[in-house]
Amino acid sequence: MKVNLERALRRAIKTGKVYLGSKRTIKALKNGEARMVVVASNCPEEFFEKIKSFNVPVVMFEGTNMDLGAVCGKPFSVAAIAIVDAGESEILAAAEQ
């Protein structure tokens, strides 16, 4: 089953618990809260290296940080999102693809 990442992200934001931004994502990873991380295609390399050290699935979003912010319904760029609770979304299945 192919998961539509944009639709799954919107649903997770609406019905679950997610943290936006690279600093908040790192904090969630350190606290063991994040079940999955979504990063923009132009996410800084040093941030990407940092999150790979945690044993959490990482999904690359096809668009830029501005595109990811727009999908989240935010008027600013979002480089990373930590999925803490997927809610009614099937987003966690995207990590298995």
C-alpha positions in Angstrom: 0.0 0.0 0.0 1.5 3.3 -1.1 1.0 6.1 1.4 0.3 9.7 0.2 2.8 11.5 2.4 1.3 14.9 2.2 -2.2 13.7 3.0 -0.9 11.5 5.8 1.1 14.4 7.3 -1.9 16.7 7.2 -4.0 14.1 9.0 -1.3 13.4 11.6 -1.1 17.2 12.3 -4.8 17.4 12.7 -5.5 14.2 14.7 -2.2 13.3 16.3 0.8 15.0 17.9 3.7 16.3 15.9 6.5 18.7 16.6 7.6 21.1 13.9 11.2 22.4 13.4 14.6 20.9 13.7 15.3 22.0 17.3 12.1 20.6 18.5 12.6 17.4 16.5 16.0 16.8 18.1 14.5 17.4 21.6 11.8 14.8 20.9 14.4 12.3 19.7 16.5 12.8 22.8 13.5 12.4 25.0 12.5 9.2 23.1 9.1 10.7 22.1 9.6 10.7 18.3 8.4 7.6 16.5 9.3 8.9 13.0 11.0 12.0 11.5 10.1 13.7 8.2 12.8 15.9 6.7 12.6 18.4 3.8 14.8 17.6 0.7 17.0 20.7 1.4 17.4 19.9 5.1 21.0 20.8 6.3 23.4 17.9 6.0 24.7 18.3 9.6 21.1 18.0 11.0 20.5 14.9 8.8 23.6 13.3 10.2 22.5 14.1 13.8 19.1 12.5 13.4 20.4 9.4 11.8 22.2 8.5 15.0 18.8 7.9 16.7 17.2 4.6 15.9 14.0 6.2 14.4 12.7 5.9 10.8 13.5 9.0 8.7 11.4 9.8 5.6 12.6 12.3 3.0 9.9 14.8 1.9 10.2 15.4 -1.9 9.8 19.2 -1.6 11.8 22.0 0.1 11.4 23.3 3.6 9.0 25.9 2.3 6.9 23.2 0.6 6.9 21.2 3.9 5.8 24.3 5.8 2.9 24.8 3.3 1.8 21.1 3.7 1.7 21.7 7.4 -0.4 24.8 6.9 2.3 27.1 8.2 3.4 30.4 6.6 7.0 29.6 7.3 9.6 27.0 6.4 9.8 23.7 8.2 12.9 21.6 7.8 11.9 18.7 10.0 8.8 17.2 11.7 8.8 14.7 14.6 5.8 12.4 14.6 5.0 11.6 18.2 1.5 10.3 17.8 0.2 9.5 14.3 -3.5 9.9 15.4 -5.8 8.7 12.6 -3.0 9.0 10.0 -1.3 6.1 8.3 2.0 8.1 8.2 4.0 5.5 10.1 3.4 3.1 7.2 5.4 5.5 5.0 8.6 4.7 6.9 8.3 1.0 5.7 8.2 2.0 2.0 
